[in-house]
Amino acid sequence: MSEERNAIPLIITGICSILGTVACLWYYGYLHFAKPEDALLLNDFTMLKTVPGEDYKVSLEPAAEVAQCVDGVLVLFDTEQKGLTGVLVNNKKRAVRCMGQETPKLEQ
């Protein structure tokens, strides 16, 4: 009655199940492993000040990021890397607000 079970096949099955699940989630885009180059720094963006009567030149090719106003904050979505989003902030880490939408207020 005292049979010893070999635990090695159970351990290998568990590890393979976990690795298979992670690989499947990564393949279908539900899991993203962040790399340092995924992070966009504020100094990667420059504001061009428009002055009436002066011309300025910009590239005809659009940027890889698309901005959208979400809850009164400007959010950038990367069109090249699925799932990469970020909030545009200034040098003091304050979020850039959107005009035309109500700024979220602190609830008391």
N, CA, C and O atoms as a printed pandas DataFrame, in Angstrom:
     atom_number atom_name residue_name chain_id  residue_number  x_coord  y_coord  z_coord
0              1         N          MET        A               1    0.798   -1.185    0.000
1              2        CA          MET        A               1    0.000    0.000    0.000
2              3         C          MET        A               1    0.851    1.263    0.000
3              4         O          MET        A               1    0.355    2.344   -0.316
4              5         N          SER        A               2    2.072    1.141    0.336
5              6        CA          SER        A               2    2.921    2.334    0.394
6              7         C          SER        A               2    3.673    2.491   -0.922
7              8         O          SER        A               2    4.885    2.285   -0.994
8              9         N          GLU        A               3    2.937    2.857   -1.944
9             10        CA          GLU        A               3    3.571    3.126   -3.227
10            11         C          GLU        A               3    4.123    4.538   -3.234
11            12         O          GLU        A               3    3.476    5.477   -2.770
12            13         N          GLU        A               4    5.304    4.670   -3.757
13            14        CA          GLU        A               4    5.889    6.013   -3.907
14            15         C          GLU        A               4    5.616    6.494   -5.316
15            16         O          GLU        A               4    5.898    5.795   -6.290
16            17         N          ARG        A               5    5.068    7.689   -5.416
17            18        CA          ARG        A               5    4.806    8.265   -6.728
18            19         C          ARG        A               5    6.002    9.086   -7.154
19            20         O          ARG        A               5    6.655    9.742   -6.343
20            21         N          ASN        A               6    6.270    9.036   -8.425
21            22        CA          ASN        A               6    7.364    9.826   -8.969
22            23         C          ASN        A               6    6.834   11.236   -9.249
23            24         O          ASN        A               6    5.937   11.409  -10.075
24            25         N          ALA        A               7    7.386   12.243   -8.562
25            26        CA          ALA        A               7    6.891   13.619   -8.669
26            27         C          ALA        A               7    7.486   14.365   -9.852
27            28         O          ALA        A               7    6.995   15.435  -10.211
28            29         N          ILE        A               8    8.519   13.831  -10.457
29            30        CA          ILE        A               8    9.188   14.545  -11.554
30            31         C          ILE        A               8    8.244   14.788  -12.737
31            32         O          ILE        A               8    8.230   15.905  -13.254
32            33         N          PRO        A               9    7.460   13.813  -13.193
33            34        CA          PRO        A               9    6.536   14.116  -14.306
34            35         C          PRO        A               9    5.502   15.193  -13.954
35            36         O          PRO        A               9    5.133   15.992  -14.815
36            37         N          LEU        A              10    5.035   15.225  -12.719
37            38        CA          LEU        A              10    4.092   16.262  -12.306
38            39         C          LEU        A              10    4.736   17.641  -12.331
39            40         O          LEU        A              10    4.114   18.607  -12.774
40            41         N          ILE        A              11    5.965   17.740  -11.865
41            42        CA          ILE        A              11    6.685   19.019  -11.855
42            43         C          ILE        A              11    6.935   19.488  -13.284
43            44         O          ILE        A              11    6.731   20.661  -13.598
44            45         N          ILE        A              12    7.376   18.577  -14.153
45            46        CA          ILE        A              12    7.638   18.939  -15.550
46            47         C          ILE        A              12    6.352   19.374  -16.240
47            48         O          ILE        A              12    6.363   20.338  -17.006
48            49         N          THR        A              13    5.250   18.687  -15.985
49            50        CA          THR        A              13    3.954   19.064  -16.563
50            51         C          THR        A              13    3.525   20.452  -16.101
51            52         O          THR        A              13    3.039   21.249  -16.903
52            53         N          GLY        A              14    3.700   20.743  -14.823
53            54        CA          GLY        A              14    3.351   22.065  -14.294
54            55         C          GLY        A              14    4.177   23.172  -14.920
55            56         O          GLY        A              14    3.641   24.214  -15.298
56            57         N          ILE        A              15    5.490   22.952  -15.033
57            58        CA          ILE        A              15    6.373   23.967  -15.628
58            59         C          ILE        A              15    6.034   24.175  -17.102
59            60         O          ILE        A              15    5.981   25.313  -17.568
60            61         N          CYS        A              16    5.804   23.085  -17.842
61            62        CA          CYS        A              16    5.446   23.203  -19.260
62            63         C          CYS        A              16    4.099   23.906  -19.436
63            64         O          CYS        A              16    3.923   24.667  -20.387
64            65         N          SER        A              17    3.159   23.664  -18.544
65            66        CA          SER        A              17    1.857   24.338  -18.619
66            67         C          SER        A              17    2.005   25.838  -18.423
67            68         O          SER        A              17    1.393   26.627  -19.143
68            69         N          ILE        A              18    2.818   26.232  -17.449
69            70        CA          ILE        A              18    3.047   27.660  -17.199
70            71         C          ILE        A              18    3.734   28.307  -18.392
71            72         O          ILE        A              18    3.317   29.374  -18.842
72            73         N          LEU        A              19    4.786   27.671  -18.911
73            74        CA          LEU        A              19    5.510   28.228  -20.060
74            75         C          LEU        A              19    4.608   28.286  -21.302
75            76         O          LEU        A              19    4.669   29.248  -22.067
76            77         N          GLY        A              20    3.788   27.278  -21.499
77            78        CA          GLY        A              20    2.868   27.289  -22.638
78            79         C          GLY        A              20    1.829   28.393  -22.529
79            80         O          GLY        A              20    1.486   29.026  -23.528
80            81         N          THR        A              21    1.328   28.627  -21.324
81            82        CA          THR        A              21    0.347   29.688  -21.109
82            83         C          THR        A              21    0.962   31.057  -21.369
83            84         O          THR        A              21    0.357   31.893  -22.040
84            85         N          VAL        A              22    2.163   31.290  -20.842
85            86        CA          VAL        A              22    2.855   32.568  -21.052
86            87         C          VAL        A              22    3.139   32.775  -22.542
87            88         O          VAL        A              22    2.939   33.874  -23.059
88            89         N          ALA        A              23    3.602   31.738  -23.232
89            90        CA          ALA        A              23    3.897   31.858  -24.660
90            91         C          ALA        A              23    2.627   32.165  -25.460
91            92         O          ALA        A              23    2.666   32.974  -26.387
92            93         N          CYS        A              24    1.530   31.545  -25.120
93            94        CA          CYS        A              24    0.259   31.777  -25.818
94            95         C          CYS        A              24   -0.245   33.204  -25.576
95            96         O          CYS        A              24   -0.694   33.866  -26.511
96            97         N          LEU        A              25   -0.175   33.677  -24.337
97            98        CA          LEU        A              25   -0.594   35.049  -24.030
98            99         C          LEU        A              25    0.288   36.065  -24.747
99           100         O          LEU        A              25   -0.209   37.082  -25.230
100          101         N          TRP        A              26    1.592   35.802  -24.821
101          102        CA          TRP        A              26    2.514   36.715  -25.505
102          103         C          TRP        A              26    2.224   36.733  -27.002
103          104         O          TRP        A              26    2.214   37.799  -27.618
104          105         N          TYR        A              27    1.988   35.563  -27.590
105          106        CA          TYR        A              27    1.750   35.463  -29.028
106          107         C          TYR        A              27    0.505   36.248  -29.442
107          108         O          TYR        A              27    0.512   36.908  -30.482
108          109         N          TYR        A              28   -0.549   36.185  -28.652
109          110        CA          TYR        A              28   -1.797   36.864  -28.995
110          111         C          TYR        A              28   -1.851   38.310  -28.499
111          112         O          TYR        A              28   -2.874   38.974  -28.666
112          113         N          GLY        A              29   -0.781   38.804  -27.898
113          114        CA          GLY        A              29   -0.693   40.217  -27.534
114          115         C          GLY        A              29   -1.267   40.583  -26.187
115          116         O          GLY        A              29   -1.382   41.769  -25.875
116          117         N          TYR        A              30   -1.632   39.603  -25.374
117          118        CA          TYR        A              30   -2.159   39.906  -24.047
118          119         C          TYR        A              30   -1.049   40.109  -23.026
119          120         O          TYR        A              30   -1.310   40.558  -21.910
120          121         N          LEU        A              31    0.170   39.788  -23.389
121          122        CA          LEU        A              31    1.310   39.920  -22.485
122          123         C          LEU        A              31    2.413   40.633  -23.245
123          124         O          LEU        A              31    2.755   40.239  -24.360
124          125         N          HIS        A              32    2.970   41.672  -22.654
125          126        CA          HIS        A              32    4.016   42.447  -23.304
126          127         C          HIS        A              32    5.204   42.561  -22.363
127          128         O          HIS        A              32    5.059   43.007  -21.225
128          129         N          PHE        A              33    6.364   42.162  -22.828
129          130        CA          PHE        A              33    7.590   42.302  -22.049
130          131         C          PHE        A              33    8.209   43.644  -22.407
131          132         O          PHE        A              33    8.668   43.837  -23.533
132          133         N          ALA        A              34    8.224   44.572  -21.458
133          134        CA          ALA        A              34    8.719   45.923  -21.710
134          135         C          ALA        A              34   10.237   45.921  -21.828
135          136         O          ALA        A              34   10.940   45.250  -21.072
136          137         N          LYS        A              35   10.720   46.690  -22.796
137          138        CA          LYS        A              35   12.155   46.868  -23.002
138          139         C          LYS        A              35   12.485   48.332  -22.763
139          140         O          LYS        A              35   11.600   49.181  -22.867
140          141         N          PRO        A              36   13.724   48.646  -22.449
141          142        CA          PRO        A              36   14.078   50.061  -22.214
142          143         C          PRO        A              36   13.763   50.955  -23.401
143          144         O          PRO        A              36   13.412   52.119  -23.212
144          145         N          GLU        A              37   13.878   50.444  -24.618
145          146        CA          GLU        A              37   13.604   51.296  -25.776
146          147         C          GLU        A              37   12.112   51.548  -25.966
147          148         O          GLU        A              37   11.735   52.402  -26.768
148          149         N          ASP        A              38   11.254   50.823  -25.245
149          150        CA          ASP        A              38    9.815   51.066  -25.313
150          151         C          ASP        A              38    9.424   52.362  -24.617
151          152         O          ASP        A              38    8.416   52.973  -24.971
152          153         N          ALA        A              39   10.197   52.782  -23.646
153          154        CA          ALA        A              39    9.881   53.986  -22.884
154          155         C          ALA        A              39   10.280   55.221  -23.690
155          156         O          ALA        A              39   11.430   55.348  -24.109
156          157         N          LEU        A              40    9.345   56.113  -23.901
157          158        CA          LEU        A              40    9.630   57.355  -24.602
158          159         C          LEU        A              40    9.853   58.450  -23.574
159          160         O          LEU        A              40    9.004   58.685  -22.714
160          161         N          LEU        A              41   10.965   59.101  -23.659
161          162        CA          LEU        A              41   11.280   60.158  -22.709
162          163         C          LEU        A              41   10.688   61.477  -23.177
163          164         O          LEU        A              41   10.417   61.663  -24.363
164          165         N          LEU        A              42   10.493   62.375  -22.248
165          166        CA          LEU        A              42    9.924   63.677  -22.583
166          167         C          LEU        A              42   10.810   64.427  -23.562
167          168         O          LEU        A              42   10.303   65.162  -24.410
168          169         N          ASN        A              43   12.115   64.259  -23.461
169          170        CA          ASN        A              43   12.986   65.003  -24.359
170          171         C          ASN        A              43   12.929   64.467  -25.785
171          172         O          ASN        A              43   13.568   65.034  -26.672
172          173         N          ASP        A              44   12.183   63.390  -26.033
173          174        CA          ASP        A              44   11.981   62.913  -27.387
174          175         C          ASP        A              44   10.939   63.757  -28.124
175          176         O          ASP        A              44   10.787   63.634  -29.339
176          177         N          PHE        A              45   10.233   64.600  -27.402
177          178        CA          PHE        A              45    9.209   65.455  -27.988
178          179         C          PHE        A              45    9.625   66.914  -27.826
179          180         O          PHE        A              45   10.204   67.296  -26.809
180          181         N          THR        A              46    9.327   67.711  -28.824
181          182        CA          THR        A              46    9.650   69.136  -28.791
182          183         C          THR        A              46    8.401   69.912  -29.181
183          184         O          THR        A              46    7.697   69.541  -30.121
184          185         N          MET        A              47    8.134   70.974  -28.465
185          186        CA          MET        A              47    6.990   71.804  -28.801
186          187         C          MET        A              47    7.444   72.902  -29.753
187          188         O          MET        A              47    8.390   73.635  -29.463
188          189         N          LEU        A              48    6.768   73.011  -30.886
189          190        CA          LEU        A              48    7.045   74.085  -31.830
190          191         C          LEU        A              48    6.080   75.222  -31.539
191          192         O          LEU        A              48    4.867   75.081  -31.699
192          193         N          LYS        A              49    6.626   76.336  -31.116
193          194        CA          LYS        A              49    5.782   77.490  -30.816
194          195         C          LYS        A              49    5.400   78.178  -32.114
195          196         O          LYS        A              49    6.255   78.513  -32.935
196          197         N          THR        A              50    4.107   78.382  -32.284
197          198        CA          THR        A              50    3.633   79.029  -33.502
198          199         C          THR        A              50    3.479   80.519  -33.233
199          200         O          THR        A              50    2.827   80.941  -32.277
200          201         N          VAL        A              51    4.092   81.288  -34.097
201          202        CA          VAL        A              51    4.024   82.745  -34.007
202          203         C          VAL        A              51    3.287   83.231  -35.255
203          204         O          VAL        A              51    3.641   82.839  -36.367
204          205         N          PRO        A              52    2.273   84.074  -35.089
205          206        CA          PRO        A              52    1.528   84.565  -36.261
206          207         C          PRO        A              52    2.461   85.250  -37.259
207          208         O          PRO        A              52    3.270   86.099  -36.884
208          209         N          GLY        A              53    2.341   84.873  -38.526
209          210        CA          GLY        A              53    3.140   85.493  -39.577
210          211         C          GLY        A              53    4.440   84.766  -39.863
211          212         O          GLY        A              53    5.094   85.060  -40.863
212          213         N          GLU        A              54    4.837   83.825  -39.017
213          214        CA          GLU        A              54    6.080   83.078  -39.242
214          215         C          GLU        A              54    5.755   81.662  -39.710
215          216         O          GLU        A              54    4.803   81.035  -39.246
216          217         N          ASP        A              55    6.571   81.181  -40.641
217          218        CA          ASP        A              55    6.398   79.822  -41.133
218          219         C          ASP        A              55    7.249   78.866  -40.318
219          220         O          ASP        A              55    8.304   79.237  -39.804
220          221         N          TYR        A              56    6.786   77.647  -40.208
221          222        CA          TYR        A              56    7.578   76.593  -39.576
222          223         C          TYR        A              56    7.433   75.342  -40.416
223          224         O          TYR        A              56    6.426   75.150  -41.098
224          225         N          LYS        A              57    8.449   74.493  -40.363
225          226        CA          LYS        A              57    8.455   73.304  -41.201
226          227         C          LYS        A              57    8.352   72.063  -40.330
227          228         O          LYS        A              57    9.024   71.943  -39.305
228          229         N          VAL        A              58    7.505   71.151  -40.756
229          230        CA          VAL        A              58    7.381   69.849  -40.107
230          231         C          VAL        A              58    7.402   68.785  -41.197
231          232         O          VAL        A              58    7.124   69.070  -42.362
232          233         N          SER        A              59    7.728   67.584  -40.817
233          234        CA          SER        A              59    7.780   66.472  -41.750
234          235         C          SER        A              59    6.379   66.097  -42.212
235          236         O          SER        A              59    5.420   66.182  -41.445
236          237         N          LEU        A              60    6.268   65.685  -43.462
237          238        CA          LEU        A              60    4.977   65.243  -43.985
238          239         C          LEU        A              60    4.631   63.850  -43.469
239          240         O          LEU        A              60    3.461   63.468  -43.439
240          241         N          GLU        A              61    5.648   63.092  -43.066
241          242        CA          GLU        A              61    5.415   61.746  -42.539
242          243         C          GLU        A              61    4.902   61.859  -41.100
243          244         O          GLU        A              61    5.531   62.514  -40.269
244          245         N          PRO        A              62    3.763   61.223  -40.801
245          246        CA          PRO        A              62    3.209   61.339  -39.444
246          247         C          PRO        A              62    4.037   60.560  -38.419
247          248         O          PRO        A              62    4.758   59.625  -38.765
248          249         N          ALA        A              63    3.920   60.958  -37.171
249          250        CA          ALA        A              63    4.619   60.282  -36.078
250          251         C          ALA        A              63    3.978   58.931  -35.803
251          252         O          ALA        A              63    2.849   58.671  -36.218
252          253         N          ALA        A              64    4.708   58.078  -35.102
253          254        CA          ALA        A              64    4.194   56.746  -34.763
254          255         C          ALA        A              64    3.201   56.810  -33.613
255          256         O          ALA        A              64    2.538   55.818  -33.311
256          257         N          GLU        A              65    3.092   57.963  -32.971
257          258        CA          GLU        A              65    2.189   58.114  -31.835
258          259         C          GLU        A              65    0.943   58.889  -32.245
259          260         O          GLU        A              65    0.992   59.777  -33.097
260          261         N          VAL        A              66   -0.168   58.531  -31.620
261          262        CA          VAL        A              66   -1.436   59.231  -31.817
262          263         C          VAL        A              66   -1.898   59.699  -30.445
263          264         O          VAL        A              66   -1.876   58.928  -29.486
264          265         N          ALA        A              67   -2.315   60.952  -30.345
265          266        CA          ALA        A              67   -2.754   61.504  -29.067
266          267         C          ALA        A              67   -4.276   61.513  -28.997
267          268         O          ALA        A              67   -4.973   61.739  -29.987
268          269         N          GLN        A              68   -4.759   61.259  -27.789
269          270        CA          GLN        A              68   -6.204   61.307  -27.550
270          271         C          GLN        A              68   -6.423   61.870  -26.154
271          272         O          GLN        A              68   -5.626   61.643  -25.245
272          273         N          CYS        A              69   -7.503   62.598  -26.002
273          274        CA          CYS        A              69   -7.837   63.172  -24.711
274          275         C          CYS        A              69   -8.670   62.158  -23.928
275          276         O          CYS        A              69   -9.761   61.779  -24.354
276          277         N          VAL        A              70   -8.149   61.724  -22.783
277          278        CA          VAL        A              70   -8.843   60.765  -21.930
278          279         C          VAL        A              70   -8.970   61.372  -20.543
279          280         O          VAL        A              70   -7.962   61.599  -19.873
280          281         N          ASP        A              71  -10.183   61.636  -20.109
281          282        CA          ASP        A              71  -10.447   62.239  -18.794
282          283         C          ASP        A              71   -9.678   63.537  -18.590
283          284         O          ASP        A              71   -9.201   63.809  -17.488
284          285         N          GLY        A              72   -9.555   64.340  -19.642
285          286        CA          GLY        A              72   -8.897   65.636  -19.533
286          287         C          GLY        A              72   -7.387   65.582  -19.558
287          288         O          GLY        A              72   -6.745   66.605  -19.317
288          289         N          VAL        A              73   -6.784   64.424  -19.842
289          290        CA          VAL        A              73   -5.332   64.264  -19.882
290          291         C          VAL        A              73   -4.941   63.763  -21.265
291          292         O          VAL        A              73   -5.627   62.914  -21.834
292          293         N          LEU        A              74   -3.834   64.287  -21.814
293          294        CA          LEU        A              74   -3.373   63.889  -23.136
294          295         C          LEU        A              74   -2.630   62.554  -23.047
295          296         O          LEU        A              74   -1.593   62.452  -22.392
296          297         N          VAL        A              75   -3.174   61.535  -23.714
297          298        CA          VAL        A              75   -2.600   60.191  -23.688
298          299         C          VAL        A              75   -2.077   59.871  -25.081
299          300         O          VAL        A              75   -2.764   60.092  -26.078
300          301         N          LEU        A              76   -0.849   59.346  -25.141
301          302        CA          LEU        A              76   -0.242   58.961  -26.410
302          303         C          LEU        A              76   -0.356   57.457  -26.598
303          304         O          LEU        A              76   -0.072   56.678  -25.688
304          305         N          PHE        A              77   -0.776   57.063  -27.794
305          306        CA          PHE        A              77   -0.853   55.655  -28.157
306          307         C          PHE        A              77    0.141   55.400  -29.277
307          308         O          PHE        A              77    0.152   56.131  -30.267
308          309         N          ASP        A              78    0.973   54.380  -29.139
309          310        CA          ASP        A              78    1.947   54.027  -30.171
310          311         C          ASP        A              78    1.264   53.137  -31.192
311          312         O          ASP        A              78    0.655   52.130  -30.832
312          313         N          THR        A              79    1.362   53.504  -32.476
313          314        CA          THR        A              79    0.711   52.724  -33.526
314          315         C          THR        A              79    1.581   51.574  -34.019
315          316         O          THR        A              79    1.085   50.675  -34.698
316          317         N          GLU        A              80    2.862   51.589  -33.689
317          318        CA          GLU        A              80    3.764   50.529  -34.149
318          319         C          GLU        A              80    3.838   49.369  -33.162
319          320         O          GLU        A              80    3.971   48.216  -33.573
320          321         N          GLN        A              81    3.753   49.661  -31.870
321          322        CA          GLN        A              81    3.864   48.624  -30.854
322          323         C          GLN        A              81    2.532   48.513  -30.135
323          324         O          GLN        A              81    2.115   49.426  -29.423
324          325         N          LYS        A              82    1.883   47.399  -30.328
325          326        CA          LYS        A              82    0.548   47.188  -29.775
326          327         C          LYS        A              82    0.575   47.263  -28.251
327          328         O          LYS        A              82    1.411   46.631  -27.605
328          329         N          GLY        A              83   -0.335   48.032  -27.690
329          330        CA          GLY        A              83   -0.475   48.093  -26.242
330          331         C          GLY        A              83    0.412   49.103  -25.559
331          332         O          GLY        A              83    0.346   49.235  -24.337
332          333         N          LEU        A              84    1.249   49.832  -26.301
333          334        CA          LEU        A              84    2.139   50.807  -25.667
334          335         C          LEU        A              84    1.435   52.155  -25.617
335          336         O          LEU        A              84    1.158   52.759  -26.653
336          337         N          THR        A              85    1.149   52.621  -24.408
337          338        CA          THR        A              85    0.512   53.917  -24.224
338          339         C          THR        A              85    1.258   54.682  -23.154
339          340         O          THR        A              85    2.028   54.100  -22.390
340          341         N          GLY        A              86    1.036   55.973  -23.096
341          342        CA          GLY        A              86    1.676   56.782  -22.076
342          343         C          GLY        A              86    0.994   58.129  -21.954
343          344         O          GLY        A              86    0.285   58.567  -22.860
344          345         N          VAL        A              87    1.215   58.769  -20.841
345          346        CA          VAL        A              87    0.667   60.094  -20.578
346          347         C          VAL        A              87    1.773   61.106  -20.824
347          348         O          VAL        A              87    2.897   60.928  -20.355
348          349         N          LEU        A              88    1.462   62.166  -21.557
349          350        CA          LEU        A              88    2.445   63.213  -21.820
350          351         C          LEU        A              88    2.562   64.094  -20.578
351          352         O          LEU        A              88    1.562   64.630  -20.099
352          353         N          VAL        A              89    3.783   64.246  -20.053
353          354        CA          VAL        A              89    4.032   65.037  -18.850
354          355         C          VAL        A              89    5.113   66.066  -19.139
355          356         O          VAL        A              89    5.878   65.926  -20.093
356          357         N          ASN        A              90    5.171   67.117  -18.296
357          358        CA          ASN        A              90    6.237   68.110  -18.435
358          359         C          ASN        A              90    7.436   67.698  -17.589
359          360         O          ASN        A              90    7.471   66.591  -17.052
360          361         N          ASN        A              91    8.421   68.592  -17.471
361          362        CA          ASN        A              91    9.646   68.234  -16.742
362          363         C          ASN        A              91    9.423   68.072  -15.242
363          364         O          ASN        A              91   10.298   67.554  -14.548
364          365         N          LYS        A              92    8.278   68.501  -14.728
365          366        CA          LYS        A              92    7.958   68.327  -13.305
366          367         C          LYS        A              92    6.980   67.171  -13.101
367          368         O          LYS        A              92    6.356   67.063  -12.045
368          369         N          LYS        A              93    6.848   66.316  -14.103
369          370        CA          LYS        A              93    5.969   65.137  -14.071
370          371         C          LYS        A              93    4.495   65.502  -13.899
371          372         O          LYS        A              93    3.727   64.737  -13.316
372          373         N          ARG        A              94    4.104   66.663  -14.403
373          374        CA          ARG        A              94    2.701   67.077  -14.381
374          375         C          ARG        A              94    2.069   66.717  -15.719
375          376         O          ARG        A              94    2.643   66.994  -16.772
376          377         N          ALA        A              95    0.910   66.110  -15.683
377          378        CA          ALA        A              95    0.246   65.671  -16.906
378          379         C          ALA        A              95   -0.206   66.863  -17.737
379          380         O          ALA        A              95   -0.694   67.859  -17.202
380          381         N          VAL        A              96   -0.041   66.752  -19.044
381          382        CA          VAL        A              96   -0.501   67.782  -19.972
382          383         C          VAL        A              96   -2.008   67.609  -20.140
383          384         O          VAL        A              96   -2.482   66.525  -20.478
384          385         N          ARG        A              97   -2.751   68.678  -19.904
385          386        CA          ARG        A              97   -4.217   68.647  -19.961
386          387         C          ARG        A              97   -4.700   68.940  -21.371
387          388         O          ARG        A              97   -3.986   69.536  -22.176
388          389         N          CYS        A              98   -5.914   68.515  -21.655
389          390        CA          CYS        A              98   -6.552   68.758  -22.946
390          391         C          CYS        A              98   -7.520   69.922  -22.830
391          392         O          CYS        A              98   -8.193   70.082  -21.812
392          393         N          MET        A              99   -7.584   70.728  -23.872
393          394        CA          MET        A              99   -8.555   71.819  -23.894
394          395         C          MET        A              99   -9.873   71.285  -24.414
395          396         O          MET        A              99   -9.908   70.351  -25.215
396          397         N          GLY        A             100  -10.944   71.881  -23.957
397          398        CA          GLY        A             100  -12.249   71.498  -24.439
398          399         C          GLY        A             100  -12.886   70.393  -23.626
399          400         O          GLY        A             100  -14.052   70.058  -23.839
400          401         N          GLN        A             101  -12.141   69.825  -22.701
401          402        CA          GLN        A             101  -12.716   68.806  -21.823
402          403         C          GLN        A             101  -12.513   69.255  -20.389
403          404         O          GLN        A             101  -11.557   69.961  -20.067
404          405         N          GLU        A             102  -13.410   68.840  -19.555
405          406        CA          GLU        A             102  -13.350   69.232  -18.158
406          407         C          GLU        A             102  -12.198   68.520  -17.461
407          408         O          GLU        A             102  -12.014   67.313  -17.623
408          409         N          THR        A             103  -11.425   69.274  -16.687
409          410        CA          THR        A             103  -10.321   68.698  -15.941
410          411         C          THR        A             103  -10.865   67.918  -14.757
411          412         O          THR        A             103  -11.747   68.408  -14.052
412          413         N          PRO        A             104  -10.351   66.699  -14.522
413          414        CA          PRO        A             104  -10.843   65.932  -13.365
414          415         C          PRO        A             104  -10.591   66.703  -12.064
415          416         O          PRO        A             104   -9.519   67.271  -11.855
416          417         N          LYS        A             105  -11.593   66.704  -11.211
417          418        CA          LYS        A             105  -11.461   67.424   -9.935
418          419         C          LYS        A             105  -11.254   66.437   -8.806
419          420         O          LYS        A             105  -11.684   65.286   -8.877
420          421         N          LEU        A             106  -10.592   66.904   -7.766
421          422        CA          LEU        A             106  -10.328   66.095   -6.584
422          423         C          LEU        A             106  -11.614   65.920   -5.817
423          424         O          LEU        A             106  -12.255   66.905   -5.450
424          425         N          GLU        A             107  -12.011   64.671   -5.563
425          426        CA          GLU        A             107  -13.229   64.408   -4.806
426          427         C          GLU        A             107  -12.930   64.482   -3.333
427          428         O          GLU        A             107  -11.912   63.971   -2.864
428          429         N          GLN        A             108  -13.835   65.130   -2.593
429          430        CA          GLN        A             108  -13.610   65.257   -1.148
430          431         C          GLN        A             108  -14.696   64.561   -0.381
431          432         O          GLN        A             108  -14.678   64.559    0.850
